[in-house]
Amino acid sequence: MANSKGKNTVTAVEELAAPIAEGLGLRIWDVRYLKEGSQWFLRIFIDKDGGVDINDCESMSRAVDEPLDRLDPIEGEYILEVSSPGVERELIRPEHFEQFIGADIMVKMIRPIEGVGKEFKGVLTAYEDGMVTITDHSGENTVTISKKDAAYIKLDDFE
């Protein structure tokens, strides 16, 4: 029940938050509604060209707080957090992959891939219909994986 409720909550919050973010010159990177310990967290990740700072997070938090209370998509108490997706941001949506084709990424698979292992790095060379193509830094080896088989796929901005 928490999963389907969580998904509905995320969709409702995204629909509410996207125009608010746009009005502030921001865009929604991701929304997550999850339980950690005994607490529920609603996390809104925002982004903009050049990156976000604490003032952007504070502005978004203030701007979305009252509309969230009016919409009331969540039963019970939760903690609202607004933040940047960070430098090593996780690529989640198709538009994230399309935006970062040519970027260095790091991948952690749910199960190891023969000849590649469970964790590897490379360049994101293609994304289509949930299939992610990564070429190693030598340019000699290419692997295509299903996004759903990866524990995560993140930007690798640190060499």
Phi and psi in radians as a Rosetta constraint file:
Dihedral C 1 N 2 CA 2 C 2 CIRCULARHARMONIC -1.083 0.35
Dihedral N 2 CA 2 C 2 N 3 CIRCULARHARMONIC -0.627 0.35
Dihedral C 2 N 3 CA 3 C 3 CIRCULARHARMONIC -1.144 0.35
Dihedral N 3 CA 3 C 3 N 4 CIRCULARHARMONIC -0.853 0.35
Dihedral C 3 N 4 CA 4 C 4 CIRCULARHARMONIC -1.211 0.35
Dihedral N 4 CA 4 C 4 N 5 CIRCULARHARMONIC -0.661 0.35
Dihedral C 4 N 5 CA 5 C 5 CIRCULARHARMONIC -1.126 0.35
Dihedral N 5 CA 5 C 5 N 6 CIRCULARHARMONIC -0.768 0.35
Dihedral C 5 N 6 CA 6 C 6 CIRCULARHARMONIC -1.032 0.35
Dihedral N 6 CA 6 C 6 N 7 CIRCULARHARMONIC -0.741 0.35
Dihedral C 6 N 7 CA 7 C 7 CIRCULARHARMONIC -1.124 0.35
Dihedral N 7 CA 7 C 7 N 8 CIRCULARHARMONIC -0.773 0.35
Dihedral C 7 N 8 CA 8 C 8 CIRCULARHARMONIC -1.095 0.35
Dihedral N 8 CA 8 C 8 N 9 CIRCULARHARMONIC -0.693 0.35
Dihedral C 8 N 9 CA 9 C 9 CIRCULARHARMONIC -1.094 0.35
Dihedral N 9 CA 9 C 9 N 10 CIRCULARHARMONIC -0.806 0.35
Dihedral C 9 N 10 CA 10 C 10 CIRCULARHARMONIC -1.046 0.35
Dihedral N 10 CA 10 C 10 N 11 CIRCULARHARMONIC -0.801 0.35
Dihedral C 10 N 11 CA 11 C 11 CIRCULARHARMONIC -1.071 0.35
Dihedral N 11 CA 11 C 11 N 12 CIRCULARHARMONIC -0.804 0.35
Dihedral C 11 N 12 CA 12 C 12 CIRCULARHARMONIC -1.084 0.35
Dihedral N 12 CA 12 C 12 N 13 CIRCULARHARMONIC -0.741 0.35
Dihedral C 12 N 13 CA 13 C 13 CIRCULARHARMONIC -1.194 0.35
Dihedral N 13 CA 13 C 13 N 14 CIRCULARHARMONIC -0.727 0.35
Dihedral C 13 N 14 CA 14 C 14 CIRCULARHARMONIC -1.020 0.35
Dihedral N 14 CA 14 C 14 N 15 CIRCULARHARMONIC -0.804 0.35
Dihedral C 14 N 15 CA 15 C 15 CIRCULARHARMONIC -1.105 0.35
Dihedral N 15 CA 15 C 15 N 16 CIRCULARHARMONIC -0.625 0.35
Dihedral C 15 N 16 CA 16 C 16 CIRCULARHARMONIC -1.280 0.35
Dihedral N 16 CA 16 C 16 N 17 CIRCULARHARMONIC -0.773 0.35
Dihedral C 16 N 17 CA 17 C 17 CIRCULARHARMONIC -1.373 0.35
Dihedral N 17 CA 17 C 17 N 18 CIRCULARHARMONIC -0.519 0.35
Dihedral C 17 N 18 CA 18 C 18 CIRCULARHARMONIC -0.999 0.35
Dihedral N 18 CA 18 C 18 N 19 CIRCULARHARMONIC -0.872 0.35
Dihedral C 18 N 19 CA 19 C 19 CIRCULARHARMONIC -1.188 0.35
Dihedral N 19 CA 19 C 19 N 20 CIRCULARHARMONIC -0.530 0.35
Dihedral C 19 N 20 CA 20 C 20 CIRCULARHARMONIC -1.147 0.35
Dihedral N 20 CA 20 C 20 N 21 CIRCULARHARMONIC -0.816 0.35
Dihedral C 20 N 21 CA 21 C 21 CIRCULARHARMONIC -1.046 0.35
Dihedral N 21 CA 21 C 21 N 22 CIRCULARHARMONIC -0.803 0.35
Dihedral C 21 N 22 CA 22 C 22 CIRCULARHARMONIC -1.015 0.35
Dihedral N 22 CA 22 C 22 N 23 CIRCULARHARMONIC -0.704 0.35
Dihedral C 22 N 23 CA 23 C 23 CIRCULARHARMONIC -1.100 0.35
Dihedral N 23 CA 23 C 23 N 24 CIRCULARHARMONIC -0.407 0.35
Dihedral C 23 N 24 CA 24 C 24 CIRCULARHARMONIC -1.693 0.35
Dihedral N 24 CA 24 C 24 N 25 CIRCULARHARMONIC 0.108 0.35
Dihedral C 24 N 25 CA 25 C 25 CIRCULARHARMONIC 1.365 0.35
Dihedral N 25 CA 25 C 25 N 26 CIRCULARHARMONIC 0.395 0.35
Dihedral C 25 N 26 CA 26 C 26 CIRCULARHARMONIC -2.065 0.35
Dihedral N 26 CA 26 C 26 N 27 CIRCULARHARMONIC 3.006 0.35
Dihedral C 26 N 27 CA 27 C 27 CIRCULARHARMONIC -2.410 0.35
Dihedral N 27 CA 27 C 27 N 28 CIRCULARHARMONIC 2.658 0.35
Dihedral C 27 N 28 CA 28 C 28 CIRCULARHARMONIC -1.391 0.35
Dihedral N 28 CA 28 C 28 N 29 CIRCULARHARMONIC 2.172 0.35
Dihedral C 28 N 29 CA 29 C 29 CIRCULARHARMONIC -1.512 0.35
Dihedral N 29 CA 29 C 29 N 30 CIRCULARHARMONIC -0.778 0.35
Dihedral C 29 N 30 CA 30 C 30 CIRCULARHARMONIC -2.878 0.35
Dihedral N 30 CA 30 C 30 N 31 CIRCULARHARMONIC 2.746 0.35
Dihedral C 30 N 31 CA 31 C 31 CIRCULARHARMONIC -2.300 0.35
Dihedral N 31 CA 31 C 31 N 32 CIRCULARHARMONIC 2.313 0.35
Dihedral C 31 N 32 CA 32 C 32 CIRCULARHARMONIC -2.313 0.35
Dihedral N 32 CA 32 C 32 N 33 CIRCULARHARMONIC 2.393 0.35
Dihedral C 32 N 33 CA 33 C 33 CIRCULARHARMONIC -2.166 0.35
Dihedral N 33 CA 33 C 33 N 34 CIRCULARHARMONIC 1.939 0.35
Dihedral C 33 N 34 CA 34 C 34 CIRCULARHARMONIC -2.597 0.35
Dihedral N 34 CA 34 C 34 N 35 CIRCULARHARMONIC 2.804 0.35
Dihedral C 34 N 35 CA 35 C 35 CIRCULARHARMONIC -1.799 0.35
Dihedral N 35 CA 35 C 35 N 36 CIRCULARHARMONIC 2.301 0.35
Dihedral C 35 N 36 CA 36 C 36 CIRCULARHARMONIC -2.229 0.35
Dihedral N 36 CA 36 C 36 N 37 CIRCULARHARMONIC 2.010 0.35
Dihedral C 36 N 37 CA 37 C 37 CIRCULARHARMONIC 1.131 0.35
Dihedral N 37 CA 37 C 37 N 38 CIRCULARHARMONIC -2.230 0.35
Dihedral C 37 N 38 CA 38 C 38 CIRCULARHARMONIC -1.705 0.35
Dihedral N 38 CA 38 C 38 N 39 CIRCULARHARMONIC -0.001 0.35
Dihedral C 38 N 39 CA 39 C 39 CIRCULARHARMONIC -1.778 0.35
Dihedral N 39 CA 39 C 39 N 40 CIRCULARHARMONIC 2.487 0.35
Dihedral C 39 N 40 CA 40 C 40 CIRCULARHARMONIC -1.717 0.35
Dihedral N 40 CA 40 C 40 N 41 CIRCULARHARMONIC 2.404 0.35
Dihedral C 40 N 41 CA 41 C 41 CIRCULARHARMONIC -2.136 0.35
Dihedral N 41 CA 41 C 41 N 42 CIRCULARHARMONIC 2.352 0.35
Dihedral C 41 N 42 CA 42 C 42 CIRCULARHARMONIC -1.904 0.35
Dihedral N 42 CA 42 C 42 N 43 CIRCULARHARMONIC 1.958 0.35
Dihedral C 42 N 43 CA 43 C 43 CIRCULARHARMONIC -1.952 0.35
Dihedral N 43 CA 43 C 43 N 44 CIRCULARHARMONIC 2.171 0.35
Dihedral C 43 N 44 CA 44 C 44 CIRCULARHARMONIC -1.970 0.35
Dihedral N 44 CA 44 C 44 N 45 CIRCULARHARMONIC 2.071 0.35
Dihedral C 44 N 45 CA 45 C 45 CIRCULARHARMONIC -1.753 0.35
Dihedral N 45 CA 45 C 45 N 46 CIRCULARHARMONIC 2.203 0.35
Dihedral C 45 N 46 CA 46 C 46 CIRCULARHARMONIC -2.027 0.35
Dihedral N 46 CA 46 C 46 N 47 CIRCULARHARMONIC 2.753 0.35
Dihedral C 46 N 47 CA 47 C 47 CIRCULARHARMONIC -2.596 0.35
Dihedral N 47 CA 47 C 47 N 48 CIRCULARHARMONIC 2.828 0.35
Dihedral C 47 N 48 CA 48 C 48 CIRCULARHARMONIC -2.797 0.35
Dihedral N 48 CA 48 C 48 N 49 CIRCULARHARMONIC 2.821 0.35
Dihedral C 48 N 49 CA 49 C 49 CIRCULARHARMONIC -1.018 0.35
Dihedral N 49 CA 49 C 49 N 50 CIRCULARHARMONIC 2.321 0.35
Dihedral C 49 N 50 CA 50 C 50 CIRCULARHARMONIC 1.536 0.35
Dihedral N 50 CA 50 C 50 N 51 CIRCULARHARMONIC -0.115 0.35
Dihedral C 50 N 51 CA 51 C 51 CIRCULARHARMONIC 1.568 0.35
Dihedral N 51 CA 51 C 51 N 52 CIRCULARHARMONIC 2.814 0.35
Dihedral C 51 N 52 CA 52 C 52 CIRCULARHARMONIC -1.810 0.35
Dihedral N 52 CA 52 C 52 N 53 CIRCULARHARMONIC 2.758 0.35
Dihedral C 52 N 53 CA 53 C 53 CIRCULARHARMONIC -2.188 0.35
Dihedral N 53 CA 53 C 53 N 54 CIRCULARHARMONIC -3.109 0.35
Dihedral C 53 N 54 CA 54 C 54 CIRCULARHARMONIC -1.056 0.35
Dihedral N 54 CA 54 C 54 N 55 CIRCULARHARMONIC -0.586 0.35
Dihedral C 54 N 55 CA 55 C 55 CIRCULARHARMONIC -1.151 0.35
Dihedral N 55 CA 55 C 55 N 56 CIRCULARHARMONIC -0.678 0.35
Dihedral C 55 N 56 CA 56 C 56 CIRCULARHARMONIC -1.093 0.35
Dihedral N 56 CA 56 C 56 N 57 CIRCULARHARMONIC -0.761 0.35
Dihedral C 56 N 57 CA 57 C 57 CIRCULARHARMONIC -1.108 0.35
Dihedral N 57 CA 57 C 57 N 58 CIRCULARHARMONIC -0.759 0.35
Dihedral C 57 N 58 CA 58 C 58 CIRCULARHARMONIC -1.134 0.35
Dihedral N 58 CA 58 C 58 N 59 CIRCULARHARMONIC -0.766 0.35
Dihedral C 58 N 59 CA 59 C 59 CIRCULARHARMONIC -1.068 0.35
Dihedral N 59 CA 59 C 59 N 60 CIRCULARHARMONIC -0.774 0.35
Dihedral C 59 N 60 CA 60 C 60 CIRCULARHARMONIC -1.144 0.35
Dihedral N 60 CA 60 C 60 N 61 CIRCULARHARMONIC -0.756 0.35
Dihedral C 60 N 61 CA 61 C 61 CIRCULARHARMONIC -1.034 0.35
Dihedral N 61 CA 61 C 61 N 62 CIRCULARHARMONIC -0.806 0.35
Dihedral C 61 N 62 CA 62 C 62 CIRCULARHARMONIC -1.155 0.35
Dihedral N 62 CA 62 C 62 N 63 CIRCULARHARMONIC -0.718 0.35
Dihedral C 62 N 63 CA 63 C 63 CIRCULARHARMONIC -1.201 0.35
Dihedral N 63 CA 63 C 63 N 64 CIRCULARHARMONIC -0.562 0.35
Dihedral C 63 N 64 CA 64 C 64 CIRCULARHARMONIC -1.608 0.35
Dihedral N 64 CA 64 C 64 N 65 CIRCULARHARMONIC -0.303 0.35
Dihedral C 64 N 65 CA 65 C 65 CIRCULARHARMONIC -1.033 0.35
Dihedral N 65 CA 65 C 65 N 66 CIRCULARHARMONIC -0.958 0.35
Dihedral C 65 N 66 CA 66 C 66 CIRCULARHARMONIC -1.168 0.35
Dihedral N 66 CA 66 C 66 N 67 CIRCULARHARMONIC -0.798 0.35
Dihedral C 66 N 67 CA 67 C 67 CIRCULARHARMONIC -1.034 0.35
Dihedral N 67 CA 67 C 67 N 68 CIRCULARHARMONIC -0.608 0.35
Dihedral C 67 N 68 CA 68 C 68 CIRCULARHARMONIC -1.122 0.35
Dihedral N 68 CA 68 C 68 N 69 CIRCULARHARMONIC -0.755 0.35
Dihedral C 68 N 69 CA 69 C 69 CIRCULARHARMONIC -1.069 0.35
Dihedral N 69 CA 69 C 69 N 70 CIRCULARHARMONIC -0.694 0.35
Dihedral C 69 N 70 CA 70 C 70 CIRCULARHARMONIC -1.185 0.35
Dihedral N 70 CA 70 C 70 N 71 CIRCULARHARMONIC -0.774 0.35
Dihedral C 70 N 71 CA 71 C 71 CIRCULARHARMONIC -1.159 0.35
Dihedral N 71 CA 71 C 71 N 72 CIRCULARHARMONIC -0.672 0.35
Dihedral C 71 N 72 CA 72 C 72 CIRCULARHARMONIC 0.887 0.35
Dihedral N 72 CA 72 C 72 N 73 CIRCULARHARMONIC 0.987 0.35
Dihedral C 72 N 73 CA 73 C 73 CIRCULARHARMONIC -1.391 0.35
Dihedral N 73 CA 73 C 73 N 74 CIRCULARHARMONIC -0.071 0.35
Dihedral C 73 N 74 CA 74 C 74 CIRCULARHARMONIC -2.202 0.35
Dihedral N 74 CA 74 C 74 N 75 CIRCULARHARMONIC 2.176 0.35
Dihedral C 74 N 75 CA 75 C 75 CIRCULARHARMONIC -1.411 0.35
Dihedral N 75 CA 75 C 75 N 76 CIRCULARHARMONIC 2.377 0.35
Dihedral C 75 N 76 CA 76 C 76 CIRCULARHARMONIC 1.517 0.35
Dihedral N 76 CA 76 C 76 N 77 CIRCULARHARMONIC -3.050 0.35
Dihedral C 76 N 77 CA 77 C 77 CIRCULARHARMONIC -1.542 0.35
Dihedral N 77 CA 77 C 77 N 78 CIRCULARHARMONIC 2.601 0.35
Dihedral C 77 N 78 CA 78 C 78 CIRCULARHARMONIC -2.679 0.35
Dihedral N 78 CA 78 C 78 N 79 CIRCULARHARMONIC 2.872 0.35
Dihedral C 78 N 79 CA 79 C 79 CIRCULARHARMONIC -1.901 0.35
Dihedral N 79 CA 79 C 79 N 80 CIRCULARHARMONIC 2.180 0.35
Dihedral C 79 N 80 CA 80 C 80 CIRCULARHARMONIC -1.562 0.35
Dihedral N 80 CA 80 C 80 N 81 CIRCULARHARMONIC 2.234 0.35
Dihedral C 80 N 81 CA 81 C 81 CIRCULARHARMONIC -2.229 0.35
Dihedral N 81 CA 81 C 81 N 82 CIRCULARHARMONIC 2.279 0.35
Dihedral C 81 N 82 CA 82 C 82 CIRCULARHARMONIC -2.056 0.35
Dihedral N 82 CA 82 C 82 N 83 CIRCULARHARMONIC 2.213 0.35
Dihedral C 82 N 83 CA 83 C 83 CIRCULARHARMONIC -2.663 0.35
Dihedral N 83 CA 83 C 83 N 84 CIRCULARHARMONIC 3.025 0.35
Dihedral C 83 N 84 CA 84 C 84 CIRCULARHARMONIC -1.382 0.35
Dihedral N 84 CA 84 C 84 N 85 CIRCULARHARMONIC 2.641 0.35
Dihedral C 84 N 85 CA 85 C 85 CIRCULARHARMONIC -1.250 0.35
Dihedral N 85 CA 85 C 85 N 86 CIRCULARHARMONIC -0.161 0.35
Dihedral C 85 N 86 CA 86 C 86 CIRCULARHARMONIC 1.500 0.35
Dihedral N 86 CA 86 C 86 N 87 CIRCULARHARMONIC 2.953 0.35
Dihedral C 86 N 87 CA 87 C 87 CIRCULARHARMONIC -1.167 0.35
Dihedral N 87 CA 87 C 87 N 88 CIRCULARHARMONIC -0.756 0.35
Dihedral C 87 N 88 CA 88 C 88 CIRCULARHARMONIC -1.624 0.35
Dihedral N 88 CA 88 C 88 N 89 CIRCULARHARMONIC 0.917 0.35
Dihedral C 88 N 89 CA 89 C 89 CIRCULARHARMONIC -1.118 0.35
Dihedral N 89 CA 89 C 89 N 90 CIRCULARHARMONIC 2.520 0.35
Dihedral C 89 N 90 CA 90 C 90 CIRCULARHARMONIC -1.389 0.35
Dihedral N 90 CA 90 C 90 N 91 CIRCULARHARMONIC 2.332 0.35
Dihedral C 90 N 91 CA 91 C 91 CIRCULARHARMONIC -1.525 0.35
Dihedral N 91 CA 91 C 91 N 92 CIRCULARHARMONIC 2.147 0.35
Dihedral C 91 N 92 CA 92 C 92 CIRCULARHARMONIC -2.141 0.35
Dihedral N 92 CA 92 C 92 N 93 CIRCULARHARMONIC -0.891 0.35
Dihedral C 92 N 93 CA 93 C 93 CIRCULARHARMONIC -1.656 0.35
Dihedral N 93 CA 93 C 93 N 94 CIRCULARHARMONIC 2.726 0.35
Dihedral C 93 N 94 CA 94 C 94 CIRCULARHARMONIC -0.911 0.35
Dihedral N 94 CA 94 C 94 N 95 CIRCULARHARMONIC -0.701 0.35
Dihedral C 94 N 95 CA 95 C 95 CIRCULARHARMONIC -1.141 0.35
Dihedral N 95 CA 95 C 95 N 96 CIRCULARHARMONIC -0.480 0.35
Dihedral C 95 N 96 CA 96 C 96 CIRCULARHARMONIC -1.135 0.35
Dihedral N 96 CA 96 C 96 N 97 CIRCULARHARMONIC -0.810 0.35
Dihedral C 96 N 97 CA 97 C 97 CIRCULARHARMONIC -1.128 0.35
Dihedral N 97 CA 97 C 97 N 98 CIRCULARHARMONIC -0.771 0.35
Dihedral C 97 N 98 CA 98 C 98 CIRCULARHARMONIC -1.088 0.35
Dihedral N 98 CA 98 C 98 N 99 CIRCULARHARMONIC -0.693 0.35
Dihedral C 98 N 99 CA 99 C 99 CIRCULARHARMONIC -1.126 0.35
Dihedral N 99 CA 99 C 99 N 100 CIRCULARHARMONIC -0.559 0.35
Dihedral C 99 N 100 CA 100 C 100 CIRCULARHARMONIC -1.907 0.35
Dihedral N 100 CA 100 C 100 N 101 CIRCULARHARMONIC 0.372 0.35
Dihedral C 100 N 101 CA 101 C 101 CIRCULARHARMONIC -1.069 0.35
Dihedral N 101 CA 101 C 101 N 102 CIRCULARHARMONIC 2.301 0.35
Dihedral C 101 N 102 CA 102 C 102 CIRCULARHARMONIC 1.687 0.35
Dihedral N 102 CA 102 C 102 N 103 CIRCULARHARMONIC -0.134 0.35
Dihedral C 102 N 103 CA 103 C 103 CIRCULARHARMONIC -1.563 0.35
Dihedral N 103 CA 103 C 103 N 104 CIRCULARHARMONIC 2.711 0.35
Dihedral C 103 N 104 CA 104 C 104 CIRCULARHARMONIC -1.283 0.35
Dihedral N 104 CA 104 C 104 N 105 CIRCULARHARMONIC 2.338 0.35
Dihedral C 104 N 105 CA 105 C 105 CIRCULARHARMONIC -2.320 0.35
Dihedral N 105 CA 105 C 105 N 106 CIRCULARHARMONIC 2.822 0.35
Dihedral C 105 N 106 CA 106 C 106 CIRCULARHARMONIC -2.183 0.35
Dihedral N 106 CA 106 C 106 N 107 CIRCULARHARMONIC 2.448 0.35
Dihedral C 106 N 107 CA 107 C 107 CIRCULARHARMONIC -2.198 0.35
Dihedral N 107 CA 107 C 107 N 108 CIRCULARHARMONIC 2.400 0.35
Dihedral C 107 N 108 CA 108 C 108 CIRCULARHARMONIC -2.163 0.35
Dihedral N 108 CA 108 C 108 N 109 CIRCULARHARMONIC 2.088 0.35
Dihedral C 108 N 109 CA 109 C 109 CIRCULARHARMONIC -1.500 0.35
Dihedral N 109 CA 109 C 109 N 110 CIRCULARHARMONIC 2.708 0.35
Dihedral C 109 N 110 CA 110 C 110 CIRCULARHARMONIC -1.195 0.35
Dihedral N 110 CA 110 C 110 N 111 CIRCULARHARMONIC -0.743 0.35
Dihedral C 110 N 111 CA 111 C 111 CIRCULARHARMONIC -2.217 0.35
Dihedral N 111 CA 111 C 111 N 112 CIRCULARHARMONIC 2.532 0.35
Dihedral C 111 N 112 CA 112 C 112 CIRCULARHARMONIC -1.052 0.35
Dihedral N 112 CA 112 C 112 N 113 CIRCULARHARMONIC 2.634 0.35
Dihedral C 112 N 113 CA 113 C 113 CIRCULARHARMONIC -1.792 0.35
Dihedral N 113 CA 113 C 113 N 114 CIRCULARHARMONIC 2.305 0.35
Dihedral C 113 N 114 CA 114 C 114 CIRCULARHARMONIC -1.015 0.35
Dihedral N 114 CA 114 C 114 N 115 CIRCULARHARMONIC 2.260 0.35
Dihedral C 114 N 115 CA 115 C 115 CIRCULARHARMONIC 1.457 0.35
Dihedral N 115 CA 115 C 115 N 116 CIRCULARHARMONIC -0.184 0.35
Dihedral C 115 N 116 CA 116 C 116 CIRCULARHARMONIC -2.085 0.35
Dihedral N 116 CA 116 C 116 N 117 CIRCULARHARMONIC -0.684 0.35
Dihedral C 116 N 117 CA 117 C 117 CIRCULARHARMONIC 1.727 0.35
Dihedral N 117 CA 117 C 117 N 118 CIRCULARHARMONIC -2.875 0.35
Dihedral C 117 N 118 CA 118 C 118 CIRCULARHARMONIC -1.656 0.35
Dihedral N 118 CA 118 C 118 N 119 CIRCULARHARMONIC -0.541 0.35
Dihedral C 118 N 119 CA 119 C 119 CIRCULARHARMONIC -2.210 0.35
Dihedral N 119 CA 119 C 119 N 120 CIRCULARHARMONIC 2.370 0.35
Dihedral C 119 N 120 CA 120 C 120 CIRCULARHARMONIC -2.738 0.35
Dihedral N 120 CA 120 C 120 N 121 CIRCULARHARMONIC 2.869 0.35
Dihedral C 120 N 121 CA 121 C 121 CIRCULARHARMONIC -2.196 0.35
Dihedral N 121 CA 121 C 121 N 122 CIRCULARHARMONIC 2.769 0.35
Dihedral C 121 N 122 CA 122 C 122 CIRCULARHARMONIC 3.086 0.35
Dihedral N 122 CA 122 C 122 N 123 CIRCULARHARMONIC -2.830 0.35
Dihedral C 122 N 123 CA 123 C 123 CIRCULARHARMONIC -1.906 0.35
Dihedral N 123 CA 123 C 123 N 124 CIRCULARHARMONIC 2.292 0.35
Dihedral C 123 N 124 CA 124 C 124 CIRCULARHARMONIC -1.247 0.35
Dihedral N 124 CA 124 C 124 N 125 CIRCULARHARMONIC 1.966 0.35
Dihedral C 124 N 125 CA 125 C 125 CIRCULARHARMONIC -1.847 0.35
Dihedral N 125 CA 125 C 125 N 126 CIRCULARHARMONIC -0.339 0.35
Dihedral C 125 N 126 CA 126 C 126 CIRCULARHARMONIC -2.852 0.35
Dihedral N 126 CA 126 C 126 N 127 CIRCULARHARMONIC 2.710 0.35
Dihedral C 126 N 127 CA 127 C 127 CIRCULARHARMONIC -2.578 0.35
Dihedral N 127 CA 127 C 127 N 128 CIRCULARHARMONIC 2.202 0.35
Dihedral C 127 N 128 CA 128 C 128 CIRCULARHARMONIC -2.699 0.35
Dihedral N 128 CA 128 C 128 N 129 CIRCULARHARMONIC 2.200 0.35
Dihedral C 128 N 129 CA 129 C 129 CIRCULARHARMONIC 0.886 0.35
Dihedral N 129 CA 129 C 129 N 130 CIRCULARHARMONIC 0.791 0.35
Dihedral C 129 N 130 CA 130 C 130 CIRCULARHARMONIC 1.414 0.35
Dihedral N 130 CA 130 C 130 N 131 CIRCULARHARMONIC 0.001 0.35
Dihedral C 130 N 131 CA 131 C 131 CIRCULARHARMONIC -1.765 0.35
Dihedral N 131 CA 131 C 131 N 132 CIRCULARHARMONIC 2.247 0.35
Dihedral C 131 N 132 CA 132 C 132 CIRCULARHARMONIC -1.967 0.35
Dihedral N 132 CA 132 C 132 N 133 CIRCULARHARMONIC 2.225 0.35
Dihedral C 132 N 133 CA 133 C 133 CIRCULARHARMONIC -1.907 0.35
Dihedral N 133 CA 133 C 133 N 134 CIRCULARHARMONIC 2.233 0.35
Dihedral C 133 N 134 CA 134 C 134 CIRCULARHARMONIC -2.176 0.35
Dihedral N 134 CA 134 C 134 N 135 CIRCULARHARMONIC 2.328 0.35
Dihedral C 134 N 135 CA 135 C 135 CIRCULARHARMONIC -1.959 0.35
Dihedral N 135 CA 135 C 135 N 136 CIRCULARHARMONIC 2.348 0.35
Dihedral C 135 N 136 CA 136 C 136 CIRCULARHARMONIC -1.161 0.35
Dihedral N 136 CA 136 C 136 N 137 CIRCULARHARMONIC 2.912 0.35
Dihedral C 136 N 137 CA 137 C 137 CIRCULARHARMONIC -1.167 0.35
Dihedral N 137 CA 137 C 137 N 138 CIRCULARHARMONIC -0.327 0.35
Dihedral C 137 N 138 CA 138 C 138 CIRCULARHARMONIC -1.358 0.35
Dihedral N 138 CA 138 C 138 N 139 CIRCULARHARMONIC -0.324 0.35
Dihedral C 138 N 139 CA 139 C 139 CIRCULARHARMONIC 1.429 0.35
Dihedral N 139 CA 139 C 139 N 140 CIRCULARHARMONIC 0.045 0.35
Dihedral C 139 N 140 CA 140 C 140 CIRCULARHARMONIC -1.594 0.35
Dihedral N 140 CA 140 C 140 N 141 CIRCULARHARMONIC -0.499 0.35
Dihedral C 140 N 141 CA 141 C 141 CIRCULARHARMONIC -2.106 0.35
Dihedral N 141 CA 141 C 141 N 142 CIRCULARHARMONIC 2.325 0.35
Dihedral C 141 N 142 CA 142 C 142 CIRCULARHARMONIC -2.203 0.35
Dihedral N 142 CA 142 C 142 N 143 CIRCULARHARMONIC 2.438 0.35
Dihedral C 142 N 143 CA 143 C 143 CIRCULARHARMONIC -2.296 0.35
Dihedral N 143 CA 143 C 143 N 144 CIRCULARHARMONIC 2.451 0.35
Dihedral C 143 N 144 CA 144 C 144 CIRCULARHARMONIC -2.028 0.35
Dihedral N 144 CA 144 C 144 N 145 CIRCULARHARMONIC 2.221 0.35
Dihedral C 144 N 145 CA 145 C 145 CIRCULARHARMONIC -2.192 0.35
Dihedral N 145 CA 145 C 145 N 146 CIRCULARHARMONIC 2.797 0.35
Dihedral C 145 N 146 CA 146 C 146 CIRCULARHARMONIC -1.502 0.35
Dihedral N 146 CA 146 C 146 N 147 CIRCULARHARMONIC 2.292 0.35
Dihedral C 146 N 147 CA 147 C 147 CIRCULARHARMONIC -0.952 0.35
Dihedral N 147 CA 147 C 147 N 148 CIRCULARHARMONIC -0.635 0.35
Dihedral C 147 N 148 CA 148 C 148 CIRCULARHARMONIC -1.168 0.35
Dihedral N 148 CA 148 C 148 N 149 CIRCULARHARMONIC -0.298 0.35
Dihedral C 148 N 149 CA 149 C 149 CIRCULARHARMONIC -1.540 0.35
Dihedral N 149 CA 149 C 149 N 150 CIRCULARHARMONIC -0.047 0.35
Dihedral C 149 N 150 CA 150 C 150 CIRCULARHARMONIC -1.724 0.35
Dihedral N 150 CA 150 C 150 N 151 CIRCULARHARMONIC 2.383 0.35
Dihedral C 150 N 151 CA 151 C 151 CIRCULARHARMONIC -1.178 0.35
Dihedral N 151 CA 151 C 151 N 152 CIRCULARHARMONIC -0.706 0.35
Dihedral C 151 N 152 CA 152 C 152 CIRCULARHARMONIC -2.799 0.35
Dihedral N 152 CA 152 C 152 N 153 CIRCULARHARMONIC 2.754 0.35
Dihedral C 152 N 153 CA 153 C 153 CIRCULARHARMONIC -2.336 0.35
Dihedral N 153 CA 153 C 153 N 154 CIRCULARHARMONIC 2.051 0.35
Dihedral C 153 N 154 CA 154 C 154 CIRCULARHARMONIC -2.207 0.35
Dihedral N 154 CA 154 C 154 N 155 CIRCULARHARMONIC 2.730 0.35
Dihedral C 154 N 155 CA 155 C 155 CIRCULARHARMONIC -1.157 0.35
Dihedral N 155 CA 155 C 155 N 156 CIRCULARHARMONIC 2.527 0.35
Dihedral C 155 N 156 CA 156 C 156 CIRCULARHARMONIC -2.040 0.35
Dihedral N 156 CA 156 C 156 N 157 CIRCULARHARMONIC 1.468 0.35
Dihedral C 156 N 157 CA 157 C 157 CIRCULARHARMONIC -1.532 0.35
Dihedral N 157 CA 157 C 157 N 158 CIRCULARHARMONIC -0.052 0.35
Dihedral C 157 N 158 CA 158 C 158 CIRCULARHARMONIC -1.929 0.35
Dihedral N 158 CA 158 C 158 N 159 CIRCULARHARMONIC 2.137 0.35
